[in-house]
Amino acid sequence: MAKKKTSEGDLLPVAKTDNNPLAYRDEFETIYGIISSHRNRAMNAVHNESLLMLWEVGAFVSDRLKRADWGDGVVRMLADYIRTRNPKAKGWSYSTIYRMVRFYDTYSSEEFTQTVNRYGMQNYLAGTERKELLPTNEKNVPFELAQRGKDKIVSIGLTQIDDGVTVPFEIAQIPSVLFATGWSNHQLIMNRCKTDEQRLFYMLYAGREQLEYKELQRALKTDAMSAILGSNKMQSEMMKQKYPQSGIMFKDTVYLEMFGLPVKYRESKLRKKIIAHMKDFILEMGKDFLFIDEEHRLTVGGKHSR
């Protein structure tokens, strides 16, 4: 075996190298997997800490407003103060601080707590539950109204924020289900959803499908909740028994309003519209679909067609 000299003068064996990268693919994939795993864990940690920060700021300001210690003018001064302390900080406007207050008030409410408990999501963990499309009860029926006990999210008194720093008021513990998706999506959900059931559904749906803001916006616009949960009613009892999750695996309705087609139209016109709006169409079909090419040559019985 050949040897090479290091900078320290030591001789090290040199193995024969195969210049074909495919020969090392499995080992390379192992290393890439290690990198991806730690990178994802770091991103999840940042995501979770960011939501905790928004929750605690919203709780603090909410407490001051409810006690009438602060008014609208003080919140404006707070936004200016944060910008003065850190000019590079973004997302700390007067209106955004009020969104944090709403975030805390909405999801620390008794009504939302009861909804979370009703669907058995009080112990939801974003890192482990994202593999499931939607929560199910012991009968595997998505979102069946089943009471899971009367446990509720309780106040934790003095909340430690950092080493030696505490918040001197009662703050509700953040529901773990909120970690399913990010701050931008939460704002969209709070603005568009009218009930706690809808809010809970779209949090879980956005987390499971890893929806970005625009994708979630489209899901809300097309009422994905009704389409997904309603599909369970369109299947046979045998299908439900053999495949309990089938109700949320198949999509029976595709929304094509983005095409602007008349009530009656030719197939050729539909095809042109699909190609022109290919991205929107694929998003409507689902994330498991991929656009490869506009036309693909097929040979059937010796005849060629596209």
VOBA-1610 file (N, C-alpha, C; in pm, whole numbers, padded with zeros to 5 digits, always signed):
BEGIN
Met+00084-00120+00000Met+00000+00000+00000Met+00088+00125+00000Ala+00056+00220-00083Ala+00134+00344-00091Ala+00116+00426+00036Lys+00217+00511+00062Lys+00210+00598+00179Lys+00243+00740+00139Lys+00191+00837+00219Lys+00223+00978+00193Lys+00270+01042+00323Lys+00354+01143+00310Lys+00411+01210+00427Lys+00325+01330+00463Thr+00294+01341+00593Thr+00216+01455+00641Thr+00308+01572+00670Ser+00252+01686+00708Ser+00332+01805+00738Ser+00423+01783+00857Glu+00386+01686+00945Glu+00468+01655+01061Glu+00574+01551+01030Gly+00573+01500+00909Gly+00673+01401+00871Gly+00630+01258+00888Asp+00510+01236+00937Asp+00461+01099+00956Asp+00417+01041+00822Leu+00429+00910+00811Leu+00386+00840+00692Leu+00251+00775+00718Leu+00155+00806+00632Leu+00021+00751+00646Leu-00011+00666+00524Pro-00081+00553+00543Pro-00119+00470+00429Pro-00220+00541+00340Val-00208+00523+00213Val-00300+00584+00117Val-00376+00474+00046Ala-00506+00470+00062Ala-00588+00367-00003Ala-00612+00404-00149Lys-00639+00303-00227Lys-00674+00328-00366Lys-00809+00398-00373Thr-00821+00497-00456Thr-00943+00578-00465Thr-01017+00548-00594Asp-01146+00522-00579Asp-01233+00504-00695Asp-01288+00641-00731Asn-01260+00686-00851Asn-01303+00820-00893Asn-01452+00830-00923Asn-01522+00718-00916Asn-01666+00719-00941Asn-01739+00752-00810Pro-01806+00868-00802Pro-01875+00907-00677Pro-01985+00810-00637Leu-02039+00735-00735Leu-02146+00640-00702Leu-02096+00529-00610Ala-01967+00505-00613Ala-01910+00399-00529Ala-01918+00436-00381Tyr-01931+00565-00353Tyr-01935+00612-00214Tyr-02072+00671-00177Arg-02170+00645-00261Arg-02300+00711-00242Arg-02360+00682-00104Asp-02359+00556-00062Asp-02420+00522+00068Asp-02351+00593+00183Glu-02218+00598+00177Glu-02144+00665+00285Glu-02167+00815+00282Phe-02172+00871+00160Phe-02198+01014+00147Phe-02338+01048+00199Glu-02434+00960+00169Glu-02571+00983+00215Glu-02578+00977+00367Thr-02499+00889+00428Thr-02496+00882+00574Thr-02449+01015+00634Ile-02342+01069+00577Ile-02289+01196+00626Ile-02389+01309+00602Tyr-02450+01308+00483Tyr-02549+01412+00453Tyr-02668+01401+00548Gly-02705+01278+00584Gly-02814+01257+00679Gly-02782+01315+00816Ile-02656+01299+00858Ile-02613+01356+00986Ile-02626+01508+00982Ile-02578+01568+00872Ile-02585+01714+00857Ile-02730+01761+00859Ser-02816+01695+00781Ser-02956+01735+00772Ser-03028+01721+00905Ser-02998+01611+00976Ser-03064+01587+01104Ser-03034+01698+01204His-02907+01733+01218His-02870+01837+01314His-02918+01975+01268Arg-02916+01997+01139Arg-02963+02126+01087Arg-03113+02142+01113Asn-03189+02035+01091Asn-03333+02041+01116Asn-03363+02060+01265Arg-03285+01993+01350Arg-03305+02009+01494Arg-03275+02152+01537Ala-03172+02212+01478Ala-03139+02351+01511Ala-03250+02445+01465Met-03303+02421+01346Met-03410+02506+01294Met-03536+02491+01379Asn-03567+02367+01421Asn-03684+02346+01506Asn-03667+02416+01641Ala-03546+02414+01693Ala-03521+02481+01821Ala-03542+02631+01809Val-03493+02689+01699Val-03512+02833+01675Val-03659+02865+01659His-03729+02781+01582His-03873+02799+01560His-03949+02796+01691Asn-03921+02699+01776Asn-03992+02685+01903Asn-03961+02801+01998Glu-03835+02841+02004Glu-03799+02952+02091Glu-03862+03083+02042Ser-03873+03100+01911Ser-03936+03221+01856Ser-04082+03229+01897Leu-04153+03117+01888Leu-04294+03117+01928Leu-04308+03142+02078Leu-04219+03084+02158Leu-04222+03107+02301Leu-04199+03254+02333Met-04108+03316+02262Met-04081+03458+02282Met-04205+03542+02250Leu-04269+03514+02137Leu-04390+03587+02098Leu-04502+03566+02199Trp-04514+03443+02247Trp-04615+03408+02347Trp-04594+03488+02476Glu-04470+03492+02525Glu-04442+03558+02651Glu-04453+03710+02640Val-04410+03766+02526Val-04428+03910+02506Val-04577+03943+02499Gly-04652+03864+02424Gly-04797+03886+02415Gly-04863+03876+02551Ala-04818+03780+02633Ala-04875+03762+02767Ala-04845+03882+02856Phe-04721+03931+02849Phe-04681+04044+02933Phe-04763+04169+02898Val-04770+04201+02769Val-04843+04320+02726Val-04992+04304+02754Ser-05046+04184+02730Ser-05187+04158+02758Ser-05219+04183+02904Asp-05132+04136+02991Asp-05152+04155+03135Asp-05157+04303+03171Arg-05065+04382+03116Arg-05061+04525+03146Arg-05185+04598+03092Leu-05230+04557+02975Leu-05348+04621+02916Leu-05475+04588+02996Lys-05486+04462+03037Lys-05605+04421+03112Lys-05612+04488+03249Arg-05497+04513+03308Arg-05493+04579+03438Arg-05502+04730+03425Ala-05508+04778+03302Ala-05516+04922+03272Ala-05391+04997+03317Asp-05279+04923+03335Asp-05153+04990+03366Asp-05095+05054+03241Trp-05126+04994+03128Trp-05080+05045+02999Trp-05200+05084+02914Gly-05173+05175+02821Gly-05271+05210+02721Gly-05210+05200+02583Asp-05282+05244+02484Asp-05235+05236+02346Asp-05105+05311+02327Gly-05092+05425+02394Gly-04971+05506+02379Gly-04847+05437+02432Val-04862+05361+02540Val-04747+05290+02598Val-04699+05181+02503Val-04795+05113+02435Val-04757+05008+02339Val-04678+05070+02224Arg-04717+05188+02182Arg-04642+05257+02076Arg-04501+05293+02125Met-04491+05337+02249Met-04359+05369+02305Met-04273+05244+02316Leu-04336+05131+02348Leu-04263+05003+02356Leu-04203+04968+02220Ala-04281+04982+02114Ala-04231+04951+01980Ala-04112+05040+01945Asp-04123+05169+01979Asp-04012+05262+01952Asp-03890+05227+02036Tyr-03913+05185+02161Tyr-03803+05151+02251Tyr-03726+05030+02198Ile-03797+04928+02151Ile-03732+04808+02098Ile-03648+04842+01976Arg-03702+04928+01889Arg-03627+04969+01770Arg-03503+05050+01809Thr-03514+05129+01917Thr-03399+05207+01962Thr-03290+05117+02019Arg-03332+05017+02097Arg-03236+04924+02157Arg-03168+04837+02052Asn-03244+04801+01948Asn-03188+04715+01843Asn-03241+04761+01707Pro-03174+04856+01644Pro-03222+04911+01515Pro-03236+04806+01405Lys-03162+04695+01417Lys-03169+04592+01315Lys-03288+04496+01334Ala-03351+04504+01449Ala-03462+04414+01479Ala-03582+04445+01389Lys-03641+04341+01335Lys-03759+04356+01248Lys-03878+04284+01311Gly-03997+04329+01274Gly-04118+04263+01322Gly-04162+04308+01459Trp-04121+04427+01502Trp-04159+04475+01634Trp-04234+04607+01624Ser-04320+04617+01525Ser-04402+04737+01510Ser-04515+04737+01613Tyr-04579+04850+01625Tyr-04693+04866+01715Tyr-04802+04764+01685Ser-04836+04748+01556Ser-04943+04655+01516Ser-04903+04510+01540Thr-04774+04478+01521Thr-04728+04341+01542Thr-04734+04304+01689Ile-04702+04396+01777Ile-04711+04368+01921Ile-04855+04336+01959Tyr-04950+04406+01898Tyr-05090+04376+01926Tyr-05129+04238+01872Arg-05065+04196+01762Arg-05090+04061+01711Arg-05040+03956+01810Met-04930+03986+01876Met-04879+03895+01979Met-04975+03886+02096Val-05035+03999+02132Val-05135+04000+02239Val-05255+03915+02199Arg-05298+03931+02075Arg-05411+03851+02026Arg-05376+03703+02023Phe-05253+03672+01981Phe-05203+03535+01978Phe-05215+03471+02116Tyr-05169+03544+02217Tyr-05176+03492+02353Tyr-05321+03481+02402Asp-05398+03587+02383Asp-05536+03588+02433Asp-05621+03479+02367Thr-05600+03457+02237Thr-05680+03358+02164Thr-05652+03217+02212Tyr-05524+03182+02226Tyr-05487+03044+02253Tyr-05464+03012+02401Ser-05476+03113+02486Ser-05474+03086+02630Ser-05616+03084+02686Ser-05714+03105+02599Ser-05854+03110+02642Ser-05905+02973+02685Glu-06004+02973+02772Glu-06065+02849+02818Glu-06130+02774+02702Glu-06187+02850+02606Glu-06254+02787+02492Glu-06155+02707+02406Phe-06038+02766+02378Phe-05940+02694+02297Phe-05884+02575+02374Thr-05863+02593+02503Thr-05815+02483+02586Thr-05910+02364+02581Gln-06039+02391+02589Gln-06139+02284+02583Gln-06137+02215+02448Thr-06118+02294+02341Thr-06111+02235+02206Thr-05991+02144+02193Val-05875+02187+02241Val-05754+02106+02237Val-05775+01975+02313Asn-05835+01983+02431Asn-05860+01863+02511Asn-05962+01771+02446Arg-06062+01830+02383Arg-06169+01751+02321Arg-06114+01660+02213Tyr-06014+01708+02142Tyr-05957+01628+02034Tyr-05828+01557+02076Gly-05802+01554+02205Gly-05687+01478+02256Gly-05554+01532+02213Met-05543+01665+02193Met-05418+01722+02143Met-05340+01797+02250Gln-05375+01776+02379Gln-05305+01849+02484Gln-05160+01807+02499Asn-05126+01687+02449Asn-04988+01640+02458Asn-04921+01635+02322Tyr-04971+01715+02230Tyr-04916+01718+02095Tyr-04770+01762+02098Leu-04685+01689+02024Leu-04545+01727+02009Leu-04517+01740+01861Ala-04481+01858+01816Ala-04464+01885+01673Ala-04364+01792+01609Gly-04254+01760+01678Gly-04150+01678+01617Gly-04191+01536+01590Thr-04289+01484+01666Thr-04327+01344+01649Thr-04461+01329+01582Glu-04547+01427+01593Glu-04683+01414+01541Glu-04696+01453+01395Arg-04596+01519+01338Arg-04610+01566+01201Arg-04622+01452+01101Lys-04585+01332+01140Lys-04597+01219+01050Lys-04743+01180+01028Glu-04830+01218+01121Glu-04973+01189+01107Glu-05041+01308+01043Leu-05126+01283+00946Leu-05189+01393+00874Leu-05280+01474+00964Leu-05361+01405+01043Leu-05452+01471+01134Leu-05466+01387+01259Pro-05501+01449+01372Pro-05518+01370+01494Pro-05639+01280+01484Thr-05632+01164+01547Thr-05745+01072+01548Thr-05769+01027+01690Asn-05890+00985+01718Asn-05917+00930+01849Asn-05899+00779+01843Glu-05938+00709+01950Glu-05914+00565+01954Glu-05990+00489+01846Lys-06092+00551+01786Lys-06166+00486+01679Lys-06111+00521+01542Asn-06002+00598+01541Asn-05937+00639+01416Asn-06027+00724+01328Val-06118+00797+01387Val-06204+00887+01311Val-06152+01028+01329Pro-06106+01094+01223Pro-06048+01226+01236Pro-06146+01325+01299Phe-06102+01392+01402Phe-06177+01500+01463Phe-06315+01459+01511Glu-06333+01335+01551Glu-06461+01297+01610Glu-06470+01367+01745Leu-06589+01413+01779Leu-06606+01485+01905Leu-06601+01386+02020Ala-06486+01369+02079Ala-06470+01275+02190Ala-06400+01346+02304Gln-06465+01349+02418Gln-06405+01416+02533Gln-06290+01332+02587Arg-06173+01392+02601Arg-06055+01320+02648Arg-06022+01355+02793Gly-06118+01398+02869Gly-06089+01436+03006Gly-06100+01585+03024Lys-06087+01630+03143Lys-06106+01771+03173Lys-05976+01840+03209Asp-05865+01784+03164Asp-05737+01848+03188Asp-05733+01981+03113Lys-05672+02078+03168Lys-05664+02206+03100Lys-05526+02267+03120Ile-05496+02361+03034Ile-05368+02429+03042Ile-05376+02525+03162Val-05283+02515+03253Val-05292+02591+03377Val-05185+02699+03382Ser-05209+02795+03468Ser-05111+02901+03488Ser-04990+02846+03560Ile-04876+02903+03534Ile-04754+02852+03595Ile-04686+02956+03683Gly-04760+03060+03720Gly-04706+03158+03814Gly-04592+03237+03754Leu-04481+03244+03825Leu-04366+03318+03777Leu-04294+03237+03671Thr-04288+03290+03550Thr-04227+03219+03439Thr-04084+03267+03419Gln-03989+03176+03427Gln-03850+03214+03407Gln-03821+03226+03258Ile-03773+03341+03216Ile-03741+03365+03076Ile-03594+03334+03049Asp-03508+03380+03138Asp-03365+03359+03120Asp-03302+03346+03259Asp-03174+03333+03265Asp-03107+03318+03394Asp-03138+03435+03485Gly-03213+03409+03590Gly-03243+03512+03689Gly-03349+03611+03648Val-03411+03596+03529Val-03514+03689+03483Val-03648+03621+03486Thr-03744+03681+03555Thr-03877+03623+03565Thr-03984+03724+03527Val-04098+03672+03485Val-04212+03756+03452Val-04304+03756+03574Pro-04324+03870+03640Pro-04400+03873+03764Pro-04551+03875+03745Phe-04605+03776+03680Phe-04750+03763+03667Phe-04781+03622+03620Glu-04906+03583+03630Glu-04945+03449+03586Glu-04952+03445+03434Ile-04891+03345+03376Ile-04891+03329+03230Ile-04931+03186+03198Ala-05028+03170+03111Ala-05073+03037+03073Ala-04963+02965+02997Gln-04951+02837+03021Gln-04852+02756+02949Gln-04892+02747+02803Ile-04796+02763+02715Ile-04826+02762+02572Ile-04870+02621+02529Pro-04984+02608+02460Pro-05027+02476+02410Pro-04925+02423+02309Ser-04879+02302+02327Ser-04775+02247+02240Ser-04819+02237+02095Val-04949+02233+02069Val-04999+02223+01931Val-04963+02347+01850Leu-04936+02458+01916Leu-04900+02580+01844Leu-04767+02567+01772Phe-04682+02474+01818Phe-04552+02455+01755Phe-04563+02383+01620Ala-04684+02344+01581Ala-04703+02273+01454Ala-04668+02359+01334Thr-04684+02490+01346Thr-04657+02577+01232Thr-04599+02709+01281Gly-04561+02796+01185Gly-04489+02917+01220Gly-04577+03040+01243Trp-04511+03150+01279Trp-04579+03273+01317Trp-04661+03332+01202Ser-04606+03334+01081Ser-04681+03389+00967Ser-04810+03311+00943Asn-04801+03179+00949Asn-04919+03096+00931Asn-05020+03117+01044His-04970+03135+01165His-05060+03159+01279His-05141+03288+01258Gln-05076+03390+01208Gln-05147+03515+01183Gln-05257+03495+01079Leu-05226+03418+00975Leu-05325+03390+00871Leu-05441+03309+00928Ile-05412+03211+01010Ile-05515+03127+01070Ile-05605+03209+01162Met-05545+03296+01244Met-05624+03378+01334Met-05716+03473+01257Asn-05668+03524+01145Asn-05747+03620+01067Asn-05858+03554+00987Arg-05834+03433+00939Arg-05929+03369+00848Arg-06027+03273+00916Cys-05987+03213+01025Cys-06071+03110+01089Cys-06165+03173+01192Lys-06288+03123+01194Lys-06390+03179+01283Lys-06411+03096+01408Thr-06370+02970+01407Thr-06391+02883+01523Thr-06259+02822+01568Asp-06255+02776+01692Asp-06135+02711+01744Asp-06109+02578+01674Glu-06215+02509+01632Glu-06198+02384+01558Glu-06124+02408+01427Gln-06162+02516+01358Gln-06094+02549+01233Gln-05948+02585+01259Arg-05924+02664+01361Arg-05786+02703+01393Arg-05701+02580+01423Leu-05754+02490+01502Leu-05679+02369+01537Leu-05652+02284+01413Phe-05754+02268+01328Phe-05737+02189+01207Phe-05626+02243+01119Tyr-05630+02374+01090Tyr-05534+02431+00996Tyr-05393+02438+01055Met-05380+02448+01187Met-05247+02437+01247Met-05187+02300+01216Leu-05265+02196+01243Leu-05218+02059+01222Leu-05196+02029+01075Tyr-05285+02077+00991Tyr-05274+02055+00847Tyr-05150+02124+00791Ala-05127+02248+00833Ala-05009+02322+00786Ala-04881+02254+00835Gly-04883+02201+00958Gly-04766+02133+01010Gly-04738+02003+00938Arg-04843+01924+00914Arg-04826+01794+00848Arg-04781+01808+00704Glu-04839+01905+00634Glu-04806+01925+00492Glu-04692+02023+00471Gln-04638+02079+00581Gln-04530+02176+00572Gln-04566+02291+00477Leu-04684+02347+00498Leu-04735+02451+00409Leu-04667+02585+00433Glu-04627+02648+00324Glu-04580+02785+00333Glu-04701+02878+00337Tyr-04676+03006+00357Tyr-04783+03104+00376Tyr-04885+03102+00260Lys-04835+03108+00136Lys-04925+03113+00021Lys-05001+02982+00003Glu-04938+02870+00037Glu-05005+02741+00026Glu-05117+02729+00129Leu-05091+02777+00249Leu-05195+02777+00351Leu-05306+02873+00314Gln-05269+02985+00255Gln-05368+03083+00211Gln-05464+03020+00110Arg-05409+02941+00021Arg-05492+02874-00079Arg-05579+02766-00013Ala-05524+02692+00083Ala-05602+02589+00153Ala-05721+02651+00225Leu-05701+02767+00284Leu-05810+02837+00352Leu-05913+02888+00252Lys-05865+02938+00141Lys-05956+02993+00039Lys-06045+02884-00020Thr-05991+02766-00040Thr-06067+02656-00101Thr-06136+02567+00003Asp-06128+02606+00130Asp-06195+02533+00238Asp-06148+02387+00243Ala-06018+02371+00257Ala-05959+02236+00261Ala-06015+02152+00374Met-06054+02214+00483Met-06107+02141+00597Met-06233+02064+00558Ser-06325+02130+00490Ser-06449+02063+00449Ser-06421+01954+00347Ala-06329+01982+00254Ala-06299+01884+00149Ala-06235+01758+00208Ile-06143+01776+00303Ile-06070+01662+00359Ile-06157+01583+00456Leu-06221+01651+00549Leu-06303+01580+00647Leu-06431+01527+00585Gly-06483+01598+00484Gly-06606+01553+00419Gly-06587+01430+00334Ser-06463+01407+00286Ser-06437+01291+00200Ser-06460+01161+00274Asn-06454+01164+00406Asn-06475+01043+00485Asn-06617+00990+00472Lys-06711+01080+00438Lys-06852+01041+00427Lys-06884+00979+00292Met-06791+00991+00198Met-06817+00945+00061Met-06763+00806+00035Gln-06716+00736+00138Gln-06655+00606+00117Gln-06733+00496+00187Ser-06713+00376+00139Ser-06786+00263+00194Ser-06736+00229+00334Glu-06820+00159+00410Glu-06781+00119+00546Glu-06662+00024+00543Met-06656-00062+00438Met-06544-00155+00426Met-06413-00079+00408Met-06415+00025+00325Met-06296+00106+00303Met-06252+00172+00434Lys-06347+00223+00509Lys-06315+00289+00635Lys-06256+00192+00736Gln-06310+00067+00738Gln-06260-00032+00834Gln-06120-00079+00798Lys-06097-00104+00669Lys-05967-00156+00626Lys-05860-00048+00624Tyr-05900+00074+00584Tyr-05807+00186+00577Tyr-05865+00304+00654Pro-05848+00306+00786Pro-05910+00411+00869Pro-05871+00553+00828Gln-05751+00567+00772Gln-05705+00701+00734Gln-05743+00737+00591Ser-05819+00653+00523Ser-05848+00678+00382Ser-05925+00807+00361Gly-06003+00848+00460Gly-06082+00969+00445Gly-05999+01093+00426Ile-05876+01090+00471Ile-05789+01206+00456Ile-05672+01179+00361Met-05677+01063+00295Met-05572+01030+00199Met-05616+01059+00055Phe-05747+01054+00032Phe-05799+01074-00102Phe-05871+01207-00111Lys-05860+01270-00224Lys-05924+01398-00245Lys-06026+01383-00357Asp-06153+01406-00327Asp-06259+01384-00425Asp-06290+01507-00509Thr-06255+01623-00458Thr-06290+01747-00527Thr-06165+01826-00558Val-06155+01875-00680Val-06044+01961-00720Val-06102+02097-00756Tyr-06051+02203-00697Tyr-06100+02337-00723Tyr-06024+02397-00841Leu-06098+02436-00944Leu-06037+02489-01066Leu-06082+02632-01093Glu-06122+02703-00988Glu-06173+02838-01010Glu-06063+02932-01058Met-05936+02894-01037Met-05826+02981-01081Met-05818+02989-01234Phe-05885+02896-01303Phe-05879+02894-01449Phe-05974+02995-01514Gly-06080+03032-01444Gly-06177+03126-01500Gly-06254+03067-01618Leu-06280+02937-01615Leu-06350+02871-01725Leu-06500+02891-01715Pro-06571+02890-01829Pro-06718+02899-01825Pro-06778+02769-01773Val-06909+02763-01759Val-06976+02643-01710Val-06949+02525-01802Lys-06955+02548-01932Lys-06924+02444-02031Lys-06798+02484-02107Tyr-06707+02389-02123Tyr-06582+02419-02191Tyr-06528+02292-02256Arg-06441+02312-02356Arg-06379+02199-02426Arg-06258+02149-02349Glu-06226+02020-02370Glu-06112+01961-02303Glu-05983+02031-02342Ser-05972+02073-02467Ser-05850+02141-02514Ser-05828+02273-02438Lys-05939+02341-02408Lys-05928+02467-02334Lys-05885+02441-02190Leu-05937+02333-02131Leu-05898+02296-01996Leu-05749+02264-01992Arg-05702+02190-02093Arg-05561+02153-02099Arg-05472+02278-02104Lys-05509+02375-02186Lys-05429+02497-02197Lys-05427+02575-02065Lys-05541+02577-01999Lys-05550+02648-01871Lys-05465+02579-01764Ile-05467+02445-01766Ile-05387+02371-01668Ile-05239+02401-01687Ile-05194+02401-01812Ile-05053+02428-01841Ile-05016+02570-01800Ala-05107+02665-01828Ala-05080+02805-01794Ala-05075+02828-01643His-05151+02746-01570His-05155+02761-01423His-05103+02633-01357Met-04995+02578-01413Met-04948+02446-01368Met-04914+02444-01220Lys-04850+02548-01169Lys-04811+02550-01028Lys-04935+02543-00938Asp-05035+02627-00966Asp-05157+02628-00885Asp-05230+02494-00895Phe-05231+02436-01015Phe-05301+02309-01035Phe-05235+02197-00955Ile-05102+02191-00956Ile-05030+02087-00882Ile-05051+02104-00732Leu-05051+02229-00685Leu-05075+02254-00543Leu-05215+02209-00503Glu-05311+02225-00594Glu-05447+02181-00565Glu-05456+02029-00561Met-05382+01961-00650Met-05383+01815-00653Met-05316+01756-00529Gly-05213+01825-00480Gly-05143+01774-00362Gly-04993+01781-00381Lys-04920+01776-00270Lys-04775+01792-00275Lys-04701+01670-00327Asp-04772+01559-00346Asp-04706+01437-00396Asp-04696+01434-00547Phe-04748+01538-00615Phe-04745+01542-00761Phe-04630+01631-00808Leu-04577+01600-00926Leu-04463+01672-00980Leu-04483+01694-01129Phe-04460+01815-01176Phe-04470+01847-01319Phe-04336+01816-01385Ile-04339+01728-01487Ile-04216+01687-01556Ile-04201+01760-01690Asp-04305+01758-01770Asp-04295+01819-01902Asp-04434+01850-01954Glu-04443+01946-02046Glu-04574+01983-02102Glu-04630+01872-02189Glu-04547+01812-02271Glu-04592+01703-02358Glu-04490+01590-02351His-04540+01468-02350His-04451+01352-02344His-04494+01253-02451Arg-04400+01207-02529Arg-04430+01119-02640Arg-04462+00979-02591Leu-04573+00923-02637Leu-04615+00787-02603Leu-04627+00705-02731Thr-04582+00581-02721Thr-04595+00490-02835Thr-04688+00376-02796Val-04800+00368-02861Val-04901+00264-02832Val-04937+00194-02963Gly-04911+00064-02969Gly-04943-00012-03089Gly-04870+00036-03212Gly-04747+00085-03194Gly-04669+00131-03308Gly-04702+00271-03351Lys-04800+00336-03285Lys-04838+00473-03320Lys-04785+00569-03213His-04739+00682-03260His-04685+00783-03170His-04787+00892-03144Ser-04794+00936-03024Ser-04886+01045-02989Ser-04826+01125-02874Arg-04881+01245-02855Arg-04833+01332-02745Arg-04953+01370-02659
//
